């Protein structure tokens, strides 16, 4: 009988991994549940220990740490994945068998990568596997949140409902990300235009004025502002290679920092404490946390595995560490609200609303309301930030160009006086 590698959560909330013999992944999941375990990952036995495997070699076997995973969909855009989830849920709700629904979607899919994934999942289903196991074998296309919600839907016989919740979750996340990106387009464009204009002035215009000043003033002193602008211009023209190297090193350091746990944690902590932008980042993460946890709980996932999955998909390592602490306290018997407030990462209102949800027995619904509240606050913050940044950047660009122009025209007054 074949063996499967599994990771599961015990009744006390501890993480456990090992091997189990079963005919297929679905039977393996049922065997684990019969032992009082909640499986979070099931897959073929890796050739090496999961701790020794590089990230991405085996998607269903990976170490669970405080650093949360970034969603990664090679060759498949998140919007395409959300559309696939919505269409699959619609077809299943319409009464079409799962295998037939996948075949229909595969025939009409234009993205060859996603089409191959659908065909692979369909092949696994024909071989007797479950949908969650088939999705887990598709590399890093489907994250833990997706796979575990599908597994919960299969166990509860409500796969169409779970897929619809997943589609809602993905679409709301996409809308939120789209609003944030749209708000940042204008500032980025203005800064790029400002950089090009200033670089052109300092590189081509200012040096010609410098020669004119040297010929006509004949050693007469220049105004301090003009001297400062000429010095900056000389530095840019002479040391452009050094400045380019510094910019390249900064960009490389940013990339390397994001790939290492310490650097990513430091950058994520910095993102939450930036002026203006930090509040926006925190509200966005809180909305994602609330919606993810609420979606998992309403789909039948127990609270402890739901907290672990939320921790690994929250998008910010600082918040992930706080969720890990909440998980440990809940495992010891505490409610969610009390340790959540003690982390001092989440706003007090979040803990208060979750406390109400726990006392009324409507925690998933209350988490959905929290997510809606913070989605609205993110929308308001983005709108306010856009209205504040647009005039501020225009004034900044005008000030920079104005300083350079004034610095170049101040000596012209002196030249006119000398010529007259």
GUVO-695103 format. One line per field, with one value per residue (C-alpha): residue number from 1; residue in three letters; x, y, z. Coordinates in Angstrom, 3 decimals. Layout:
GUVO-695103
i <- NUM,... .
aa <- ALA,... .
x <- X,... .
y <- Y,... .
z <- Z,... .
//
This chain:
GUVO-695103
i <- 1,2,3,4,5,6,7,8,9,10,11,12,13,14,15,16,17,18,19,20,21,22,23,24,25,26,27,28,29,30,31,32,33,34,35,36,37,38,39,40,41,42,43,44,45,46,47,48,49,50,51,52,53,54,55,56,57,58,59,60,61,62,63,64,65,66,67,68,69,70,71,72,73,74,75,76,77,78,79,80,81,82,83,84,85,86,87,88,89,90,91,92,93,94,95,96,97,98,99,100,101,102,103,104,105,106,107,108,109,110,111,112,113,114,115,116,117,118,119,120,121,122,123,124,125,126,127,128,129,130,131,132,133,134,135,136,137,138,139,140,141,142,143,144,145,146,147,148,149,150,151,152,153,154,155,156,157,158,159,160,161,162,163,164,165,166,167,168,169,170,171,172,173,174,175,176,177,178,179,180,181,182,183,184,185,186,187,188,189,190,191,192,193,194,195,196,197,198,199,200,201,202,203,204,205,206,207,208,209,210,211,212,213,214,215,216,217,218,219,220,221,222,223,224,225,226,227,228,229,230,231,232,233,234,235,236,237,238,239,240,241,242,243,244,245,246,247,248,249,250,251,252,253,254,255,256,257,258,259,260,261,262,263,264,265,266,267,268,269,270,271,272,273,274,275,276,277,278,279,280,281,282,283,284,285,286,287,288,289,290,291,292,293,294,295,296,297,298,299,300,301,302,303,304,305,306,307,308,309,310,311,312,313,314,315,316,317,318,319,320,321,322,323,324,325,326,327,328,329,330,331,332,333,334,335,336,337,338,339,340,341,342,343,344,345,346,347,348,349,350,351,352,353,354,355,356,357,358,359,360,361,362,363,364,365,366,367,368,369,370,371,372,373,374,375,376,377,378,379,380,381,382,383,384,385,386,387,388,389,390,391,392,393,394,395,396,397,398,399,400,401,402,403,404,405,406,407,408,409,410,411,412,413,414,415,416,417,418,419,420 .
aa <- UNK,UNK,UNK,UNK,UNK,UNK,UNK,UNK,UNK,UNK,UNK,UNK,UNK,UNK,UNK,UNK,UNK,UNK,UNK,UNK,UNK,UNK,UNK,UNK,UNK,UNK,UNK,UNK,UNK,UNK,UNK,UNK,UNK,UNK,UNK,UNK,UNK,UNK,UNK,UNK,UNK,UNK,UNK,UNK,UNK,UNK,UNK,UNK,UNK,UNK,UNK,UNK,UNK,UNK,UNK,UNK,UNK,UNK,UNK,UNK,UNK,UNK,UNK,UNK,UNK,UNK,UNK,UNK,UNK,UNK,UNK,UNK,UNK,UNK,UNK,UNK,UNK,UNK,UNK,UNK,UNK,UNK,UNK,UNK,UNK,UNK,UNK,UNK,UNK,UNK,UNK,UNK,UNK,UNK,UNK,UNK,UNK,UNK,UNK,UNK,UNK,UNK,UNK,UNK,UNK,UNK,UNK,UNK,UNK,UNK,UNK,UNK,UNK,UNK,UNK,UNK,UNK,UNK,UNK,UNK,UNK,UNK,UNK,UNK,UNK,UNK,UNK,UNK,UNK,UNK,UNK,UNK,UNK,UNK,UNK,UNK,UNK,UNK,UNK,UNK,UNK,UNK,UNK,UNK,UNK,UNK,UNK,UNK,UNK,UNK,UNK,UNK,UNK,UNK,UNK,UNK,UNK,UNK,UNK,UNK,UNK,UNK,UNK,UNK,UNK,UNK,UNK,UNK,UNK,UNK,UNK,UNK,UNK,UNK,UNK,UNK,UNK,UNK,UNK,UNK,UNK,UNK,UNK,UNK,UNK,UNK,UNK,UNK,UNK,UNK,UNK,UNK,UNK,UNK,UNK,UNK,UNK,UNK,UNK,UNK,UNK,UNK,UNK,UNK,UNK,UNK,UNK,UNK,UNK,UNK,UNK,UNK,UNK,UNK,UNK,UNK,UNK,UNK,UNK,UNK,UNK,UNK,UNK,UNK,UNK,UNK,UNK,UNK,UNK,UNK,UNK,UNK,UNK,UNK,UNK,UNK,UNK,UNK,UNK,UNK,UNK,UNK,UNK,UNK,UNK,UNK,UNK,UNK,UNK,UNK,UNK,UNK,UNK,UNK,UNK,UNK,UNK,UNK,UNK,UNK,UNK,UNK,UNK,UNK,UNK,UNK,UNK,UNK,UNK,UNK,UNK,UNK,UNK,UNK,UNK,UNK,UNK,UNK,UNK,UNK,UNK,UNK,UNK,UNK,UNK,UNK,UNK,UNK,UNK,UNK,UNK,UNK,UNK,UNK,UNK,UNK,UNK,UNK,UNK,UNK,UNK,UNK,UNK,UNK,UNK,UNK,UNK,UNK,UNK,UNK,UNK,UNK,UNK,UNK,UNK,UNK,UNK,UNK,UNK,UNK,UNK,UNK,UNK,UNK,UNK,UNK,UNK,UNK,UNK,UNK,UNK,UNK,UNK,UNK,UNK,UNK,UNK,UNK,UNK,UNK,UNK,UNK,UNK,UNK,UNK,UNK,UNK,UNK,UNK,UNK,UNK,UNK,UNK,UNK,UNK,UNK,UNK,UNK,UNK,UNK,UNK,UNK,UNK,UNK,UNK,UNK,UNK,UNK,UNK,UNK,UNK,UNK,UNK,UNK,UNK,UNK,UNK,UNK,UNK,UNK,UNK,UNK,UNK,UNK,UNK,UNK,UNK,UNK,UNK,UNK,UNK,UNK,UNK,UNK,UNK,UNK,UNK,UNK,UNK,UNK,UNK,UNK,UNK,UNK,UNK,UNK,UNK,UNK,UNK,UNK,UNK,UNK,UNK,UNK,UNK,UNK,UNK,UNK,UNK,UNK .
x <- 0.000,1.457,2.570,1.738,3.535,1.246,1.239,-1.657,-2.924,-3.706,-6.695,-4.433,-3.310,0.184,1.672,2.533,4.026,4.719,3.775,0.495,-0.447,-3.528,-4.833,-5.246,-5.057,-8.738,-8.409,-5.282,-7.206,-10.029,-7.533,-5.935,-9.311,-10.182,-7.033,-8.197,-5.880,-6.766,-4.607,-3.193,-0.938,-1.007,1.267,3.668,6.633,9.525,12.887,14.508,13.446,11.069,13.375,16.209,14.182,14.506,11.407,9.058,10.342,7.362,4.483,2.420,5.349,6.851,7.946,5.490,7.244,6.514,7.356,4.194,4.218,3.644,1.095,2.880,1.113,3.686,2.101,-1.377,-2.589,-4.605,-7.563,-7.570,-7.446,-10.387,-12.383,-11.589,-12.796,-16.015,-16.775,-16.058,-18.364,-21.121,-20.907,-20.943,-23.899,-25.709,-25.473,-22.556,-20.223,-16.819,-14.845,-17.177,-16.978,-13.176,-13.246,-15.628,-13.455,-10.275,-11.713,-12.560,-9.467,-7.064,-4.187,-2.200,-0.632,-4.011,-5.455,-2.684,-3.387,-7.089,-6.243,-3.798,-6.400,-8.943,-6.493,-5.968,-9.732,-10.113,-7.478,-9.644,-8.002,-9.727,-9.822,-7.753,-4.994,-5.028,-4.680,-1.821,0.137,0.030,3.195,2.736,-0.353,-2.758,-1.766,-2.571,-5.692,-7.154,-6.267,-7.454,-10.742,-11.392,-10.526,-12.969,-15.642,-15.108,-15.336,-18.550,-20.169,-20.418,-17.733,-19.770,-20.409,-16.721,-15.625,-18.037,-16.587,-13.107,-14.092,-15.619,-12.451,-10.180,-12.275,-12.420,-8.659,-8.129,-10.395,-8.548,-5.130,-6.355,-7.468,-4.132,-2.180,-4.364,-3.720,0.051,0.201,-0.073,2.629,5.024,4.471,4.973,8.179,9.543,8.737,10.339,13.477,13.781,13.259,15.717,18.300,17.967,18.347,21.369,23.075,22.489,21.090,23.033,26.533,25.856,24.860,28.003,30.112,28.161,28.709,32.435,32.792,30.735,31.259,35.041,35.584,32.898,31.291,28.093,25.060,25.121,22.044,23.651,26.884,24.913,23.048,26.301,27.940,25.067,25.224,28.962,28.439,25.714,27.764,31.079,29.836,26.804,28.315,28.711,25.156,23.824,25.801,24.354,20.817,21.514,22.917,19.886,17.515,19.534,19.534,15.760,15.353,17.750,16.046,12.661,14.071,15.502,13.396,15.219,15.214,11.597,10.503,12.366,10.877,7.367,7.718,8.913,5.933,3.516,5.196,5.688,3.964,0.601,1.377,1.818,-1.804,-2.957,-0.771,-2.081,-5.714,-5.117,-3.487,-6.244,-8.897,-7.077,-6.653,-10.323,-11.627,-9.285,-10.062,-13.781,-13.863,-12.018,-14.240,-17.441,-16.181,-15.827,-12.093,-11.393,-10.063,-6.499,-5.756,-7.544,-5.219,-2.154,-3.353,-4.195,-0.734,0.935,-1.148,-1.528,1.082,3.088,5.618,5.097,1.396,2.163,4.206,1.299,-1.130,1.281,1.153,-2.648,-2.641,-0.471,-2.760,-5.919,-4.327,-4.010,-7.725,-7.948,-10.487,-9.194,-9.966,-7.875,-4.452,-5.246,-5.539,-2.370,-0.256,-0.635,-0.472,-4.213,-6.376,-8.465,-11.702,-10.811,-10.370,-13.614,-15.683,-14.143,-14.919,-18.580,-18.574,-17.158,-19.704,-22.637,-21.411,-21.158,-17.404,-17.262,-20.003,-18.325,-14.972,-16.692,-18.063,-14.599,-13.206,-15.950,-15.263,-11.543,-12.069,-14.145,-11.472,-8.831,-10.984,-11.344,-7.630,-6.671,-9.012,-7.677,-4.095,-4.660,-6.234,-3.322,-0.478,-1.512,-1.213,1.765,3.732,2.842,4.065,7.221,7.991,7.324,9.560,12.483,12.311,11.713,14.815,16.970,15.475,15.916,19.501,20.284,18.623,20.142,23.585,21.888,20.804,24.429,25.537,23.001,24.235,27.857,27.020,25.015 .
y <- 0.000,3.447,5.871,9.565,12.307,14.458,17.498,17.772,19.612,17.660,18.295,20.429,22.509,21.035,20.494,16.922,15.321,11.760,9.005,7.167,4.221,4.667,3.872,7.554,10.994,11.054,7.815,9.212,12.317,10.159,8.011,11.054,12.457,9.086,9.487,12.911,14.822,17.653,17.352,20.576,18.999,15.570,14.521,11.907,10.962,13.332,11.898,13.946,15.292,18.245,20.403,19.792,20.555,23.906,26.067,25.224,21.648,20.043,22.410,20.272,19.659,22.839,24.106,26.195,29.206,32.627,34.164,34.118,33.007,35.393,34.159,32.920,31.839,31.052,31.582,32.198,35.646,35.970,37.322,34.199,31.993,33.855,33.481,29.749,29.354,31.260,29.284,25.944,26.822,27.887,24.674,22.450,24.353,23.890,20.119,19.306,16.584,17.848,15.978,17.127,20.739,20.659,19.264,22.009,24.735,23.223,23.257,26.958,28.168,30.327,30.380,27.262,27.013,27.072,24.714,22.190,22.518,21.786,18.763,17.495,17.884,16.056,13.185,12.859,12.776,10.015,8.025,8.202,11.107,14.009,17.564,18.929,16.354,17.047,20.792,20.202,18.430,21.448,23.142,26.556,27.536,26.930,28.099,26.456,28.570,27.356,23.687,23.486,25.222,22.799,19.901,21.224,21.590,18.007,16.714,18.655,17.914,21.608,22.030,24.471,26.726,26.707,27.472,30.420,31.733,31.306,33.199,36.010,36.129,36.293,38.923,41.181,40.885,41.756,44.806,45.986,45.514,47.239,50.308,50.548,50.165,52.730,55.204,54.703,55.072,58.868,59.497,57.095,58.721,62.211,61.159,59.576,62.699,64.860,62.704,62.898,66.671,67.354,64.990,66.733,70.181,69.203,67.282,69.466,72.885,73.861,73.119,75.520,78.263,77.572,78.296,81.503,82.652,81.939,83.956,86.990,87.359,86.909,85.574,87.596,85.642,83.707,83.705,80.847,79.181,79.166,77.702,74.921,74.015,74.038,71.773,69.283,69.401,68.650,65.763,64.253,64.587,63.382,60.718,59.403,55.896,55.939,57.216,54.516,51.917,53.144,52.939,49.424,48.301,49.724,47.864,44.658,45.033,45.449,42.240,40.262,41.581,40.340,36.861,36.390,36.037,38.690,41.273,40.595,40.900,44.208,45.576,44.437,46.057,49.247,49.150,49.146,52.146,54.459,57.835,57.831,54.653,52.532,53.000,52.050,48.916,47.871,48.310,46.278,43.430,43.471,43.253,40.302,38.557,38.967,37.845,34.839,33.623,34.225,32.383,29.393,29.169,29.481,26.674,24.280,24.543,24.344,27.460,26.238,25.075,28.197,30.421,28.609,28.933,32.603,33.142,31.687,33.691,37.070,38.861,40.483,38.691,41.087,40.311,36.610,36.538,38.092,35.515,32.755,34.047,34.118,30.500,29.407,31.122,29.710,26.250,26.740,27.517,31.292,32.951,34.668,38.244,38.426,37.445,39.341,42.561,41.693,41.570,45.373,44.879,44.759,47.809,47.539,47.685,44.406,42.593,44.098,43.002,39.519,39.280,40.063,37.416,34.789,35.535,35.441,32.350,34.277,34.628,33.952,36.532,39.091,38.546,39.212,42.480,43.449,42.774,44.907,47.750,47.777,47.367,50.547,52.283,51.264,52.744,56.008,56.068,55.467,58.233,60.620,59.728,60.312,63.732,64.641,63.305,64.804,68.499,67.783,66.150,68.919,71.512,69.458,69.211,72.914,73.774,71.690,73.082,76.574,76.445,75.437,78.164,80.854,79.717,80.098,83.519,85.170,85.570,86.922,89.985,90.574,90.095,92.662,95.133,94.624,94.983,98.181 .
z <- 0.000,-0.909,1.763,2.025,3.874,6.022,8.247,10.660,13.733,16.892,19.163,21.380,18.410,18.062,14.615,13.726,10.620,9.525,7.094,6.650,4.461,2.291,-1.174,-2.007,-0.521,0.369,2.362,4.026,5.126,6.470,8.384,9.963,11.009,12.560,14.692,15.889,13.563,11.212,8.050,6.626,3.953,2.327,-0.514,-1.829,0.330,-0.503,-1.475,1.293,4.622,4.130,6.249,3.778,0.657,-1.065,-1.151,-3.977,-4.680,-2.986,-2.467,-0.124,2.227,3.600,6.955,8.879,10.371,11.672,8.328,6.269,2.673,-0.208,-2.750,-5.860,-9.041,-11.766,-15.155,-13.708,-12.746,-9.519,-11.484,-13.684,-10.600,-9.050,-12.276,-12.384,-8.790,-9.484,-12.649,-10.972,-8.069,-10.490,-12.527,-9.430,-7.961,-11.293,-10.770,-13.059,-11.713,-10.578,-13.234,-15.996,-14.743,-14.886,-18.422,-19.561,-18.018,-19.476,-23.011,-22.899,-21.013,-23.083,-20.566,-21.492,-18.026,-16.271,-18.898,-18.184,-14.449,-14.963,-17.105,-14.450,-11.712,-13.856,-14.399,-10.640,-10.109,-12.709,-10.783,-7.667,-5.855,-4.134,-5.439,-2.543,-3.107,-6.840,-6.220,-3.767,-6.516,-8.817,-7.546,-5.940,-7.896,-5.002,-1.523,1.830,2.270,-1.008,-0.486,3.115,2.402,-0.462,1.862,4.455,1.775,0.623,4.193,4.854,1.501,0.655,-1.992,-4.083,-1.066,-0.096,-3.655,-3.788,-0.526,-1.942,-5.079,-2.972,-0.882,-3.930,-5.688,-2.633,-2.184,-5.845,-5.559,-2.472,-4.092,-7.250,-5.309,-3.510,-6.762,-8.509,-5.701,-6.065,-9.860,-9.866,-7.216,-8.932,-12.339,-10.895,-9.122,-12.301,-14.320,-11.627,-11.638,-15.451,-15.514,-12.702,-14.195,-17.586,-16.017,-13.941,-16.752,-19.836,-18.928,-15.788,-17.263,-20.184,-17.772,-15.782,-18.867,-19.534,-15.954,-16.165,-19.412,-18.438,-14.697,-15.000,-11.510,-9.734,-6.868,-7.577,-5.241,-2.664,-4.197,-7.636,-6.267,-4.545,-7.751,-9.770,-7.198,-7.397,-11.189,-11.191,-8.784,-10.963,-14.179,-12.747,-10.343,-12.257,-12.279,-8.488,-8.004,-10.345,-8.407,-5.106,-6.528,-7.826,-4.458,-2.645,-4.974,-4.573,-0.781,-0.895,-2.899,-0.697,2.432,1.212,0.589,4.095,7.222,9.281,6.505,5.575,9.193,9.545,6.306,7.261,10.682,8.977,6.602,9.561,11.210,8.226,8.476,6.670,4.685,7.828,8.888,5.399,5.422,8.856,7.850,4.719,6.683,9.339,6.618,5.040,8.421,9.343,5.974,5.800,9.316,8.914,5.587,7.046,10.132,8.129,5.851,8.798,9.511,13.295,15.000,15.640,12.074,10.809,12.833,11.482,7.894,8.450,9.932,6.852,4.377,6.106,3.959,6.773,8.999,11.918,11.968,11.383,14.587,16.491,15.071,16.116,19.698,19.551,18.328,21.250,23.765,22.172,22.315,26.070,26.361,25.992,23.672,20.553,21.579,24.763,23.338,20.124,22.108,24.021,20.846,20.443,16.695,16.048,16.796,20.002,17.993,16.255,19.564,20.917,17.918,17.950,21.684,20.916,18.189,20.548,23.268,20.834,18.973,15.701,15.301,11.513,10.859,13.129,11.394,8.078,9.472,10.734,7.256,5.671,8.125,7.413,3.672,3.857,5.922,3.389,0.608,2.552,3.385,-0.244,-1.415,1.230,0.454,-3.258,-2.652,-0.353,-2.481,-5.805,-4.840,-2.551,-5.370,-7.814,-5.303,-4.682,-8.412,-8.914,-5.949,-7.201,-10.733,-9.376,-7.177,-10.158,-12.374,-9.709,-9.072,-12.779,-13.165,-10.088,-11.782,-14.917,-12.936,-11.982,-15.593,-16.821,-14.245,-15.341,-19.030,-18.463 .
//
